[in-house]
Amino acid sequence: MKKTIFCLIAALMILGLSACGNPAKTEPAETKAPAGAAAEAASGEDASVPENAEDKAAENTDGPAASNEAGTTPASGNTAEHIDTLVVYFSATGTTKGVAEKIAAITDADLYEIMAAEPYSADDLNYNDRNSRSTKEQNDKSARPEIGSEPIDLSGYKTVYLGFPIWWGEEPRIMDTFVESCSFDGITVIPFCTSSSSGIGRSGPNMEDLAGSGTWLDGKRFSGGVSEADLRSWIEGLK
């Protein structure tokens, strides 16, 4: 009997030791990657957003650079209550325009362009062609090309700079159209012209006679590349 009990106890001890020597294995908890990191890994692009993304978006907005009201851009140019100086010019190729813009900047003046109702083409300006439009106009002192720009009221201006290219030694006939259509009463008119070499000739007196009003000063010829310093010197010498 004792032998049987001893065998049972021994068997139980063996089973206990076997259980202690082989603990159950536990799997580690599943770790999930953040959604952003997963998107980055999937796409191969940087999924992070820079702190100044809104500022960059605002810089790239396609719209007014600055405004004082929604959809309204600030007015530019001279803010004086009244400007009494005007620069008027006709420029078929842009040369006289450049000089006129410099004079307007120096004198803080308004700017007005005389535009032909029928623009001049390169063929129209071919002085080697006796049948070109400009040649025919210059040979006809009664020619009056039509002006296409809006009419301008000169009242309130005290000084008008009048610019044009020299064509065949004189002002283009469209300048005659302009001066005949305006009143220069109480205005000092200062002609200026551009050319490669020809002087202003009788252009000033011609237009003065046609205008029949205003105080006309002697005009001056400039090259297209005249400096601002030279123009300023001329303007100051008129005072």
Biotite code that builds the C-alpha atoms (Angstrom):
import biotite.structure as struc

atoms = struc.array([
    struc.Atom([0.000, 0.000, 0.000], chain_id="A", res_id=1, res_name="MET", atom_name="CA", element="C"),
    struc.Atom([2.748, 2.397, 0.930], chain_id="A", res_id=2, res_name="LYS", atom_name="CA", element="C"),
    struc.Atom([4.499, 1.528, -2.294], chain_id="A", res_id=3, res_name="LYS", atom_name="CA", element="C"),
    struc.Atom([1.416, 2.488, -4.325], chain_id="A", res_id=4, res_name="THR", atom_name="CA", element="C"),
    struc.Atom([1.063, 5.871, -2.614], chain_id="A", res_id=5, res_name="ILE", atom_name="CA", element="C"),
    struc.Atom([4.749, 6.618, -3.170], chain_id="A", res_id=6, res_name="PHE", atom_name="CA", element="C"),
    struc.Atom([4.393, 5.909, -6.902], chain_id="A", res_id=7, res_name="CYS", atom_name="CA", element="C"),
    struc.Atom([1.415, 8.260, -7.184], chain_id="A", res_id=8, res_name="LEU", atom_name="CA", element="C"),
    struc.Atom([3.289, 11.075, -5.424], chain_id="A", res_id=9, res_name="ILE", atom_name="CA", element="C"),
    struc.Atom([6.327, 10.594, -7.683], chain_id="A", res_id=10, res_name="ALA", atom_name="CA", element="C"),
    struc.Atom([4.171, 10.728, -10.780], chain_id="A", res_id=11, res_name="ALA", atom_name="CA", element="C"),
    struc.Atom([2.531, 13.991, -9.649], chain_id="A", res_id=12, res_name="LEU", atom_name="CA", element="C"),
    struc.Atom([5.918, 15.594, -8.983], chain_id="A", res_id=13, res_name="MET", atom_name="CA", element="C"),
    struc.Atom([7.173, 14.675, -12.467], chain_id="A", res_id=14, res_name="ILE", atom_name="CA", element="C"),
    struc.Atom([4.113, 16.240, -14.077], chain_id="A", res_id=15, res_name="LEU", atom_name="CA", element="C"),
    struc.Atom([4.575, 19.461, -12.052], chain_id="A", res_id=16, res_name="GLY", atom_name="CA", element="C"),
    struc.Atom([8.213, 19.804, -13.042], chain_id="A", res_id=17, res_name="LEU", atom_name="CA", element="C"),
    struc.Atom([7.296, 19.310, -16.730], chain_id="A", res_id=18, res_name="SER", atom_name="CA", element="C"),
    struc.Atom([4.734, 22.111, -16.622], chain_id="A", res_id=19, res_name="ALA", atom_name="CA", element="C"),
    struc.Atom([7.203, 24.584, -15.050], chain_id="A", res_id=20, res_name="CYS", atom_name="CA", element="C"),
    struc.Atom([9.946, 23.865, -17.561], chain_id="A", res_id=21, res_name="GLY", atom_name="CA", element="C"),
    struc.Atom([7.817, 24.754, -20.718], chain_id="A", res_id=22, res_name="ASN", atom_name="CA", element="C"),
    struc.Atom([6.065, 28.142, -20.219], chain_id="A", res_id=23, res_name="PRO", atom_name="CA", element="C"),
    struc.Atom([3.404, 29.201, -22.812], chain_id="A", res_id=24, res_name="ALA", atom_name="CA", element="C"),
    struc.Atom([4.739, 31.571, -25.517], chain_id="A", res_id=25, res_name="LYS", atom_name="CA", element="C"),
    struc.Atom([2.902, 34.971, -25.913], chain_id="A", res_id=26, res_name="THR", atom_name="CA", element="C"),
    struc.Atom([2.830, 36.963, -29.214], chain_id="A", res_id=27, res_name="GLU", atom_name="CA", element="C"),
    struc.Atom([3.729, 40.732, -28.992], chain_id="A", res_id=28, res_name="PRO", atom_name="CA", element="C"),
    struc.Atom([0.810, 43.152, -29.442], chain_id="A", res_id=29, res_name="ALA", atom_name="CA", element="C"),
    struc.Atom([0.337, 44.359, -33.058], chain_id="A", res_id=30, res_name="GLU", atom_name="CA", element="C"),
    struc.Atom([1.706, 47.891, -33.582], chain_id="A", res_id=31, res_name="THR", atom_name="CA", element="C"),
    struc.Atom([-0.043, 50.014, -36.223], chain_id="A", res_id=32, res_name="LYS", atom_name="CA", element="C"),
    struc.Atom([1.870, 52.739, -38.129], chain_id="A", res_id=33, res_name="ALA", atom_name="CA", element="C"),
    struc.Atom([0.374, 56.265, -38.193], chain_id="A", res_id=34, res_name="PRO", atom_name="CA", element="C"),
    struc.Atom([-1.862, 56.963, -41.217], chain_id="A", res_id=35, res_name="ALA", atom_name="CA", element="C"),
    struc.Atom([0.438, 59.711, -42.495], chain_id="A", res_id=36, res_name="GLY", atom_name="CA", element="C"),
    struc.Atom([3.490, 57.517, -42.360], chain_id="A", res_id=37, res_name="ALA", atom_name="CA", element="C"),
    struc.Atom([1.614, 54.765, -44.160], chain_id="A", res_id=38, res_name="ALA", atom_name="CA", element="C"),
    struc.Atom([0.642, 57.171, -46.957], chain_id="A", res_id=39, res_name="ALA", atom_name="CA", element="C"),
    struc.Atom([4.226, 58.398, -47.199], chain_id="A", res_id=40, res_name="GLU", atom_name="CA", element="C"),
    struc.Atom([5.544, 54.861, -47.433], chain_id="A", res_id=41, res_name="ALA", atom_name="CA", element="C"),
    struc.Atom([2.963, 53.938, -50.038], chain_id="A", res_id=42, res_name="ALA", atom_name="CA", element="C"),
    struc.Atom([3.461, 56.979, -52.276], chain_id="A", res_id=43, res_name="SER", atom_name="CA", element="C"),
    struc.Atom([7.159, 57.628, -51.834], chain_id="A", res_id=44, res_name="GLY", atom_name="CA", element="C"),
    struc.Atom([6.415, 61.383, -51.259], chain_id="A", res_id=45, res_name="GLU", atom_name="CA", element="C"),
    struc.Atom([6.853, 63.480, -48.185], chain_id="A", res_id=46, res_name="ASP", atom_name="CA", element="C"),
    struc.Atom([3.452, 63.555, -46.537], chain_id="A", res_id=47, res_name="ALA", atom_name="CA", element="C"),
    struc.Atom([4.393, 66.284, -44.075], chain_id="A", res_id=48, res_name="SER", atom_name="CA", element="C"),
    struc.Atom([2.916, 69.813, -44.478], chain_id="A", res_id=49, res_name="VAL", atom_name="CA", element="C"),
    struc.Atom([5.237, 72.811, -43.949], chain_id="A", res_id=50, res_name="PRO", atom_name="CA", element="C"),
    struc.Atom([4.228, 75.279, -41.275], chain_id="A", res_id=51, res_name="GLU", atom_name="CA", element="C"),
    struc.Atom([4.061, 78.156, -43.789], chain_id="A", res_id=52, res_name="ASN", atom_name="CA", element="C"),
    struc.Atom([1.919, 76.358, -46.363], chain_id="A", res_id=53, res_name="ALA", atom_name="CA", element="C"),
    struc.Atom([-0.904, 78.924, -46.044], chain_id="A", res_id=54, res_name="GLU", atom_name="CA", element="C"),
    struc.Atom([1.516, 81.802, -46.578], chain_id="A", res_id=55, res_name="ASP", atom_name="CA", element="C"),
    struc.Atom([2.875, 80.157, -49.726], chain_id="A", res_id=56, res_name="LYS", atom_name="CA", element="C"),
    struc.Atom([-0.633, 79.569, -51.014], chain_id="A", res_id=57, res_name="ALA", atom_name="CA", element="C"),
    struc.Atom([-1.467, 83.234, -50.499], chain_id="A", res_id=58, res_name="ALA", atom_name="CA", element="C"),
    struc.Atom([1.668, 84.290, -52.394], chain_id="A", res_id=59, res_name="GLU", atom_name="CA", element="C"),
    struc.Atom([0.651, 82.150, -55.349], chain_id="A", res_id=60, res_name="ASN", atom_name="CA", element="C"),
    struc.Atom([-2.923, 83.396, -55.498], chain_id="A", res_id=61, res_name="THR", atom_name="CA", element="C"),
    struc.Atom([-3.695, 84.598, -58.958], chain_id="A", res_id=62, res_name="ASP", atom_name="CA", element="C"),
    struc.Atom([-5.206, 88.019, -58.313], chain_id="A", res_id=63, res_name="GLY", atom_name="CA", element="C"),
    struc.Atom([-4.462, 91.646, -57.450], chain_id="A", res_id=64, res_name="PRO", atom_name="CA", element="C"),
    struc.Atom([-1.109, 92.167, -55.800], chain_id="A", res_id=65, res_name="ALA", atom_name="CA", element="C"),
    struc.Atom([-2.671, 94.616, -53.388], chain_id="A", res_id=66, res_name="ALA", atom_name="CA", element="C"),
    struc.Atom([-6.087, 96.137, -52.924], chain_id="A", res_id=67, res_name="SER", atom_name="CA", element="C"),
    struc.Atom([-7.920, 98.565, -50.683], chain_id="A", res_id=68, res_name="ASN", atom_name="CA", element="C"),
    struc.Atom([-11.222, 96.792, -51.262], chain_id="A", res_id=69, res_name="GLU", atom_name="CA", element="C"),
    struc.Atom([-12.118, 93.341, -52.503], chain_id="A", res_id=70, res_name="ALA", atom_name="CA", element="C"),
    struc.Atom([-11.393, 93.195, -56.215], chain_id="A", res_id=71, res_name="GLY", atom_name="CA", element="C"),
    struc.Atom([-10.137, 96.788, -56.317], chain_id="A", res_id=72, res_name="THR", atom_name="CA", element="C"),
    struc.Atom([-6.535, 97.746, -57.012], chain_id="A", res_id=73, res_name="THR", atom_name="CA", element="C"),
    struc.Atom([-5.164, 101.028, -55.666], chain_id="A", res_id=74, res_name="PRO", atom_name="CA", element="C"),
    struc.Atom([-5.002, 103.893, -58.117], chain_id="A", res_id=75, res_name="ALA", atom_name="CA", element="C"),
    struc.Atom([-1.509, 104.663, -59.379], chain_id="A", res_id=76, res_name="SER", atom_name="CA", element="C"),
    struc.Atom([0.139, 107.817, -60.656], chain_id="A", res_id=77, res_name="GLY", atom_name="CA", element="C"),
    struc.Atom([0.079, 111.367, -59.445], chain_id="A", res_id=78, res_name="ASN", atom_name="CA", element="C"),
    struc.Atom([-2.328, 111.935, -56.571], chain_id="A", res_id=79, res_name="THR", atom_name="CA", element="C"),
    struc.Atom([-2.213, 115.724, -56.687], chain_id="A", res_id=80, res_name="ALA", atom_name="CA", element="C"),
    struc.Atom([-5.580, 117.462, -56.855], chain_id="A", res_id=81, res_name="GLU", atom_name="CA", element="C"),
    struc.Atom([-4.701, 119.027, -60.199], chain_id="A", res_id=82, res_name="HIS", atom_name="CA", element="C"),
    struc.Atom([-1.880, 118.589, -62.689], chain_id="A", res_id=83, res_name="ILE", atom_name="CA", element="C"),
    struc.Atom([-1.267, 121.577, -64.946], chain_id="A", res_id=84, res_name="ASP", atom_name="CA", element="C"),
    struc.Atom([1.343, 120.002, -67.245], chain_id="A", res_id=85, res_name="THR", atom_name="CA", element="C"),
    struc.Atom([0.600, 117.653, -70.110], chain_id="A", res_id=86, res_name="LEU", atom_name="CA", element="C"),
    struc.Atom([2.876, 115.712, -72.463], chain_id="A", res_id=87, res_name="VAL", atom_name="CA", element="C"),
    struc.Atom([1.230, 114.995, -75.823], chain_id="A", res_id=88, res_name="VAL", atom_name="CA", element="C"),
    struc.Atom([2.991, 112.775, -78.340], chain_id="A", res_id=89, res_name="TYR", atom_name="CA", element="C"),
    struc.Atom([2.620, 110.910, -81.600], chain_id="A", res_id=90, res_name="PHE", atom_name="CA", element="C"),
    struc.Atom([4.903, 107.916, -82.082], chain_id="A", res_id=91, res_name="SER", atom_name="CA", element="C"),
    struc.Atom([4.604, 105.565, -85.058], chain_id="A", res_id=92, res_name="ALA", atom_name="CA", element="C"),
    struc.Atom([7.510, 103.308, -84.027], chain_id="A", res_id=93, res_name="THR", atom_name="CA", element="C"),
    struc.Atom([7.821, 103.932, -80.269], chain_id="A", res_id=94, res_name="GLY", atom_name="CA", element="C"),
    struc.Atom([10.902, 106.193, -80.369], chain_id="A", res_id=95, res_name="THR", atom_name="CA", element="C"),
    struc.Atom([9.100, 109.427, -79.505], chain_id="A", res_id=96, res_name="THR", atom_name="CA", element="C"),
    struc.Atom([7.010, 107.573, -76.935], chain_id="A", res_id=97, res_name="LYS", atom_name="CA", element="C"),
    struc.Atom([10.111, 106.718, -74.912], chain_id="A", res_id=98, res_name="GLY", atom_name="CA", element="C"),
    struc.Atom([11.250, 110.346, -74.804], chain_id="A", res_id=99, res_name="VAL", atom_name="CA", element="C"),
    struc.Atom([7.731, 111.565, -73.958], chain_id="A", res_id=100, res_name="ALA", atom_name="CA", element="C"),
    struc.Atom([7.480, 109.171, -71.026], chain_id="A", res_id=101, res_name="GLU", atom_name="CA", element="C"),
    struc.Atom([10.783, 110.460, -69.638], chain_id="A", res_id=102, res_name="LYS", atom_name="CA", element="C"),
    struc.Atom([9.625, 114.064, -69.900], chain_id="A", res_id=103, res_name="ILE", atom_name="CA", element="C"),
    struc.Atom([6.331, 113.195, -68.196], chain_id="A", res_id=104, res_name="ALA", atom_name="CA", element="C"),
    struc.Atom([8.205, 111.517, -65.340], chain_id="A", res_id=105, res_name="ALA", atom_name="CA", element="C"),
    struc.Atom([10.551, 114.475, -64.881], chain_id="A", res_id=106, res_name="ILE", atom_name="CA", element="C"),
    struc.Atom([7.768, 117.081, -64.943], chain_id="A", res_id=107, res_name="THR", atom_name="CA", element="C"),
    struc.Atom([5.200, 114.967, -63.083], chain_id="A", res_id=108, res_name="ASP", atom_name="CA", element="C"),
    struc.Atom([2.835, 115.527, -66.017], chain_id="A", res_id=109, res_name="ALA", atom_name="CA", element="C"),
    struc.Atom([-0.142, 113.801, -67.525], chain_id="A", res_id=110, res_name="ASP", atom_name="CA", element="C"),
    struc.Atom([0.509, 111.818, -70.699], chain_id="A", res_id=111, res_name="LEU", atom_name="CA", element="C"),
    struc.Atom([-1.623, 111.683, -73.847], chain_id="A", res_id=112, res_name="TYR", atom_name="CA", element="C"),
    struc.Atom([-0.892, 109.698, -76.996], chain_id="A", res_id=113, res_name="GLU", atom_name="CA", element="C"),
    struc.Atom([-2.119, 110.774, -80.408], chain_id="A", res_id=114, res_name="ILE", atom_name="CA", element="C"),
    struc.Atom([-2.991, 107.514, -82.153], chain_id="A", res_id=115, res_name="MET", atom_name="CA", element="C"),
    struc.Atom([-3.823, 107.288, -85.830], chain_id="A", res_id=116, res_name="ALA", atom_name="CA", element="C"),
    struc.Atom([-7.246, 105.885, -86.622], chain_id="A", res_id=117, res_name="ALA", atom_name="CA", element="C"),
    struc.Atom([-5.444, 103.837, -89.256], chain_id="A", res_id=118, res_name="GLU", atom_name="CA", element="C"),
    struc.Atom([-2.099, 102.744, -87.757], chain_id="A", res_id=119, res_name="PRO", atom_name="CA", element="C"),
    struc.Atom([1.002, 103.209, -89.876], chain_id="A", res_id=120, res_name="TYR", atom_name="CA", element="C"),
    struc.Atom([2.596, 100.032, -91.193], chain_id="A", res_id=121, res_name="SER", atom_name="CA", element="C"),
    struc.Atom([6.246, 99.608, -92.121], chain_id="A", res_id=122, res_name="ALA", atom_name="CA", element="C"),
    struc.Atom([5.310, 100.003, -95.774], chain_id="A", res_id=123, res_name="ASP", atom_name="CA", element="C"),
    struc.Atom([3.430, 103.204, -94.945], chain_id="A", res_id=124, res_name="ASP", atom_name="CA", element="C"),
    struc.Atom([6.637, 104.643, -93.462], chain_id="A", res_id=125, res_name="LEU", atom_name="CA", element="C"),
    struc.Atom([8.926, 103.681, -96.343], chain_id="A", res_id=126, res_name="ASN", atom_name="CA", element="C"),
    struc.Atom([10.475, 107.006, -97.348], chain_id="A", res_id=127, res_name="TYR", atom_name="CA", element="C"),
    struc.Atom([12.134, 105.361, -100.351], chain_id="A", res_id=128, res_name="ASN", atom_name="CA", element="C"),
    struc.Atom([8.726, 104.651, -101.841], chain_id="A", res_id=129, res_name="ASP", atom_name="CA", element="C"),
    struc.Atom([7.268, 107.743, -103.502], chain_id="A", res_id=130, res_name="ARG", atom_name="CA", element="C"),
    struc.Atom([3.831, 106.127, -103.287], chain_id="A", res_id=131, res_name="ASN", atom_name="CA", element="C"),
    struc.Atom([3.958, 105.240, -99.587], chain_id="A", res_id=132, res_name="SER", atom_name="CA", element="C"),
    struc.Atom([1.241, 106.668, -97.383], chain_id="A", res_id=133, res_name="ARG", atom_name="CA", element="C"),
    struc.Atom([3.544, 108.891, -95.344], chain_id="A", res_id=134, res_name="SER", atom_name="CA", element="C"),
    struc.Atom([5.281, 110.257, -98.452], chain_id="A", res_id=135, res_name="THR", atom_name="CA", element="C"),
    struc.Atom([1.968, 111.224, -99.994], chain_id="A", res_id=136, res_name="LYS", atom_name="CA", element="C"),
    struc.Atom([0.791, 112.855, -96.762], chain_id="A", res_id=137, res_name="GLU", atom_name="CA", element="C"),
    struc.Atom([3.967, 114.853, -96.288], chain_id="A", res_id=138, res_name="GLN", atom_name="CA", element="C"),
    struc.Atom([3.841, 116.074, -99.873], chain_id="A", res_id=139, res_name="ASN", atom_name="CA", element="C"),
    struc.Atom([0.284, 117.312, -99.305], chain_id="A", res_id=140, res_name="ASP", atom_name="CA", element="C"),
    struc.Atom([0.155, 120.141, -96.770], chain_id="A", res_id=141, res_name="LYS", atom_name="CA", element="C"),
    struc.Atom([-3.619, 119.876, -96.663], chain_id="A", res_id=142, res_name="SER", atom_name="CA", element="C"),
    struc.Atom([-3.551, 116.209, -95.613], chain_id="A", res_id=143, res_name="ALA", atom_name="CA", element="C"),
    struc.Atom([-5.162, 115.631, -92.216], chain_id="A", res_id=144, res_name="ARG", atom_name="CA", element="C"),
    struc.Atom([-4.938, 111.987, -91.078], chain_id="A", res_id=145, res_name="PRO", atom_name="CA", element="C"),
    struc.Atom([-7.731, 111.025, -88.704], chain_id="A", res_id=146, res_name="GLU", atom_name="CA", element="C"),
    struc.Atom([-6.959, 110.635, -85.006], chain_id="A", res_id=147, res_name="ILE", atom_name="CA", element="C"),
    struc.Atom([-8.188, 107.431, -83.377], chain_id="A", res_id=148, res_name="GLY", atom_name="CA", element="C"),
    struc.Atom([-7.571, 108.233, -79.698], chain_id="A", res_id=149, res_name="SER", atom_name="CA", element="C"),
    struc.Atom([-10.238, 109.877, -77.553], chain_id="A", res_id=150, res_name="GLU", atom_name="CA", element="C"),
    struc.Atom([-10.317, 113.688, -77.768], chain_id="A", res_id=151, res_name="PRO", atom_name="CA", element="C"),
    struc.Atom([-8.680, 115.520, -74.876], chain_id="A", res_id=152, res_name="ILE", atom_name="CA", element="C"),
    struc.Atom([-9.760, 118.744, -73.203], chain_id="A", res_id=153, res_name="ASP", atom_name="CA", element="C"),
    struc.Atom([-6.747, 121.019, -72.643], chain_id="A", res_id=154, res_name="LEU", atom_name="CA", element="C"),
    struc.Atom([-8.559, 123.392, -70.307], chain_id="A", res_id=155, res_name="SER", atom_name="CA", element="C"),
    struc.Atom([-6.783, 123.568, -66.946], chain_id="A", res_id=156, res_name="GLY", atom_name="CA", element="C"),
    struc.Atom([-3.356, 122.850, -68.383], chain_id="A", res_id=157, res_name="TYR", atom_name="CA", element="C"),
    struc.Atom([-0.784, 125.626, -68.345], chain_id="A", res_id=158, res_name="LYS", atom_name="CA", element="C"),
    struc.Atom([2.058, 123.808, -70.111], chain_id="A", res_id=159, res_name="THR", atom_name="CA", element="C"),
    struc.Atom([1.887, 121.312, -72.968], chain_id="A", res_id=160, res_name="VAL", atom_name="CA", element="C"),
    struc.Atom([4.927, 119.460, -74.305], chain_id="A", res_id=161, res_name="TYR", atom_name="CA", element="C"),
    struc.Atom([4.214, 118.408, -77.874], chain_id="A", res_id=162, res_name="LEU", atom_name="CA", element="C"),
    struc.Atom([6.278, 115.482, -79.199], chain_id="A", res_id=163, res_name="GLY", atom_name="CA", element="C"),
    struc.Atom([6.563, 113.899, -82.636], chain_id="A", res_id=164, res_name="PHE", atom_name="CA", element="C"),
    struc.Atom([9.041, 112.305, -85.066], chain_id="A", res_id=165, res_name="PRO", atom_name="CA", element="C"),
    struc.Atom([10.469, 114.283, -87.960], chain_id="A", res_id=166, res_name="ILE", atom_name="CA", element="C"),
    struc.Atom([9.135, 113.103, -91.306], chain_id="A", res_id=167, res_name="TRP", atom_name="CA", element="C"),
    struc.Atom([10.719, 114.586, -94.399], chain_id="A", res_id=168, res_name="TRP", atom_name="CA", element="C"),
    struc.Atom([12.001, 117.558, -92.380], chain_id="A", res_id=169, res_name="GLY", atom_name="CA", element="C"),
    struc.Atom([8.666, 118.451, -90.768], chain_id="A", res_id=170, res_name="GLU", atom_name="CA", element="C"),
    struc.Atom([6.044, 117.339, -88.283], chain_id="A", res_id=171, res_name="GLU", atom_name="CA", element="C"),
    struc.Atom([3.779, 114.478, -89.432], chain_id="A", res_id=172, res_name="PRO", atom_name="CA", element="C"),
    struc.Atom([0.487, 115.734, -90.816], chain_id="A", res_id=173, res_name="ARG", atom_name="CA", element="C"),
    struc.Atom([-1.423, 114.035, -88.010], chain_id="A", res_id=174, res_name="ILE", atom_name="CA", element="C"),
    struc.Atom([0.129, 116.644, -85.704], chain_id="A", res_id=175, res_name="MET", atom_name="CA", element="C"),
    struc.Atom([-1.547, 119.309, -87.846], chain_id="A", res_id=176, res_name="ASP", atom_name="CA", element="C"),
    struc.Atom([-4.842, 117.470, -87.330], chain_id="A", res_id=177, res_name="THR", atom_name="CA", element="C"),
    struc.Atom([-4.317, 117.655, -83.582], chain_id="A", res_id=178, res_name="PHE", atom_name="CA", element="C"),
    struc.Atom([-3.304, 121.298, -83.189], chain_id="A", res_id=179, res_name="VAL", atom_name="CA", element="C"),
    struc.Atom([-6.146, 122.473, -85.405], chain_id="A", res_id=180, res_name="GLU", atom_name="CA", element="C"),
    struc.Atom([-8.636, 120.615, -83.198], chain_id="A", res_id=181, res_name="SER", atom_name="CA", element="C"),
    struc.Atom([-7.475, 122.158, -79.906], chain_id="A", res_id=182, res_name="CYS", atom_name="CA", element="C"),
    struc.Atom([-7.530, 125.538, -78.229], chain_id="A", res_id=183, res_name="SER", atom_name="CA", element="C"),
    struc.Atom([-4.199, 126.514, -76.660], chain_id="A", res_id=184, res_name="PHE", atom_name="CA", element="C"),
    struc.Atom([-5.427, 129.755, -75.087], chain_id="A", res_id=185, res_name="ASP", atom_name="CA", element="C"),
    struc.Atom([-3.443, 130.468, -71.917], chain_id="A", res_id=186, res_name="GLY", atom_name="CA", element="C"),
    struc.Atom([-1.115, 127.529, -72.569], chain_id="A", res_id=187, res_name="ILE", atom_name="CA", element="C"),
    struc.Atom([2.633, 127.500, -73.124], chain_id="A", res_id=188, res_name="THR", atom_name="CA", element="C"),
    struc.Atom([3.400, 124.965, -75.858], chain_id="A", res_id=189, res_name="VAL", atom_name="CA", element="C"),
    struc.Atom([6.853, 123.363, -76.012], chain_id="A", res_id=190, res_name="ILE", atom_name="CA", element="C"),
    struc.Atom([7.500, 121.261, -79.138], chain_id="A", res_id=191, res_name="PRO", atom_name="CA", element="C"),
    struc.Atom([10.062, 118.469, -79.150], chain_id="A", res_id=192, res_name="PHE", atom_name="CA", element="C"),
    struc.Atom([10.898, 115.915, -81.803], chain_id="A", res_id=193, res_name="CYS", atom_name="CA", element="C"),
    struc.Atom([12.957, 112.777, -82.356], chain_id="A", res_id=194, res_name="THR", atom_name="CA", element="C"),
    struc.Atom([15.094, 111.915, -85.350], chain_id="A", res_id=195, res_name="SER", atom_name="CA", element="C"),
    struc.Atom([18.391, 110.259, -86.194], chain_id="A", res_id=196, res_name="SER", atom_name="CA", element="C"),
    struc.Atom([19.894, 113.494, -87.510], chain_id="A", res_id=197, res_name="SER", atom_name="CA", element="C"),
    struc.Atom([17.342, 115.962, -88.923], chain_id="A", res_id=198, res_name="SER", atom_name="CA", element="C"),
    struc.Atom([16.578, 119.050, -86.868], chain_id="A", res_id=199, res_name="GLY", atom_name="CA", element="C"),
    struc.Atom([13.145, 120.275, -85.858], chain_id="A", res_id=200, res_name="ILE", atom_name="CA", element="C"),
    struc.Atom([13.121, 122.803, -88.711], chain_id="A", res_id=201, res_name="GLY", atom_name="CA", element="C"),
    struc.Atom([9.921, 124.820, -89.087], chain_id="A", res_id=202, res_name="ARG", atom_name="CA", element="C"),
    struc.Atom([7.734, 122.257, -87.365], chain_id="A", res_id=203, res_name="SER", atom_name="CA", element="C"),
    struc.Atom([7.044, 124.507, -84.395], chain_id="A", res_id=204, res_name="GLY", atom_name="CA", element="C"),
    struc.Atom([6.119, 127.619, -86.393], chain_id="A", res_id=205, res_name="PRO", atom_name="CA", element="C"),
    struc.Atom([4.049, 125.478, -88.777], chain_id="A", res_id=206, res_name="ASN", atom_name="CA", element="C"),
    struc.Atom([1.904, 124.134, -85.933], chain_id="A", res_id=207, res_name="MET", atom_name="CA", element="C"),
    struc.Atom([1.750, 127.512, -84.201], chain_id="A", res_id=208, res_name="GLU", atom_name="CA", element="C"),
    struc.Atom([0.254, 129.067, -87.337], chain_id="A", res_id=209, res_name="ASP", atom_name="CA", element="C"),
    struc.Atom([-2.275, 126.254, -87.655], chain_id="A", res_id=210, res_name="LEU", atom_name="CA", element="C"),
    struc.Atom([-3.227, 126.391, -83.967], chain_id="A", res_id=211, res_name="ALA", atom_name="CA", element="C"),
    struc.Atom([-3.679, 130.148, -83.913], chain_id="A", res_id=212, res_name="GLY", atom_name="CA", element="C"),
    struc.Atom([-3.484, 130.276, -80.117], chain_id="A", res_id=213, res_name="SER", atom_name="CA", element="C"),
    struc.Atom([-1.103, 129.679, -77.227], chain_id="A", res_id=214, res_name="GLY", atom_name="CA", element="C"),
    struc.Atom([2.426, 130.809, -76.448], chain_id="A", res_id=215, res_name="THR", atom_name="CA", element="C"),
    struc.Atom([4.826, 128.660, -78.435], chain_id="A", res_id=216, res_name="TRP", atom_name="CA", element="C"),
    struc.Atom([8.456, 128.231, -77.411], chain_id="A", res_id=217, res_name="LEU", atom_name="CA", element="C"),
    struc.Atom([11.277, 127.104, -79.673], chain_id="A", res_id=218, res_name="ASP", atom_name="CA", element="C"),
    struc.Atom([11.327, 123.345, -80.069], chain_id="A", res_id=219, res_name="GLY", atom_name="CA", element="C"),
    struc.Atom([14.207, 120.915, -79.695], chain_id="A", res_id=220, res_name="LYS", atom_name="CA", element="C"),
    struc.Atom([15.285, 117.723, -81.366], chain_id="A", res_id=221, res_name="ARG", atom_name="CA", element="C"),
    struc.Atom([16.414, 114.639, -79.429], chain_id="A", res_id=222, res_name="PHE", atom_name="CA", element="C"),
    struc.Atom([17.732, 111.220, -80.326], chain_id="A", res_id=223, res_name="SER", atom_name="CA", element="C"),
    struc.Atom([15.700, 108.249, -79.164], chain_id="A", res_id=224, res_name="GLY", atom_name="CA", element="C"),
    struc.Atom([18.353, 107.380, -76.598], chain_id="A", res_id=225, res_name="GLY", atom_name="CA", element="C"),
    struc.Atom([18.536, 110.799, -74.927], chain_id="A", res_id=226, res_name="VAL", atom_name="CA", element="C"),
    struc.Atom([19.333, 110.537, -71.236], chain_id="A", res_id=227, res_name="SER", atom_name="CA", element="C"),
    struc.Atom([17.056, 111.676, -68.447], chain_id="A", res_id=228, res_name="GLU", atom_name="CA", element="C"),
    struc.Atom([19.807, 114.011, -67.260], chain_id="A", res_id=229, res_name="ALA", atom_name="CA", element="C"),
    struc.Atom([19.942, 115.788, -70.635], chain_id="A", res_id=230, res_name="ASP", atom_name="CA", element="C"),
    struc.Atom([16.168, 116.124, -70.730], chain_id="A", res_id=231, res_name="LEU", atom_name="CA", element="C"),
    struc.Atom([16.102, 117.490, -67.199], chain_id="A", res_id=232, res_name="ARG", atom_name="CA", element="C"),
    struc.Atom([18.768, 120.046, -68.110], chain_id="A", res_id=233, res_name="SER", atom_name="CA", element="C"),
    struc.Atom([16.732, 121.182, -71.117], chain_id="A", res_id=234, res_name="TRP", atom_name="CA", element="C"),
    struc.Atom([13.506, 121.421, -69.105], chain_id="A", res_id=235, res_name="ILE", atom_name="CA", element="C"),
    struc.Atom([15.141, 123.424, -66.322], chain_id="A", res_id=236, res_name="GLU", atom_name="CA", element="C"),
    struc.Atom([16.610, 125.776, -68.929], chain_id="A", res_id=237, res_name="GLY", atom_name="CA", element="C"),
    struc.Atom([13.097, 126.606, -70.147], chain_id="A", res_id=238, res_name="LEU", atom_name="CA", element="C"),
    struc.Atom([12.157, 128.255, -66.839], chain_id="A", res_id=239, res_name="LYS", atom_name="CA", element="C"),
])
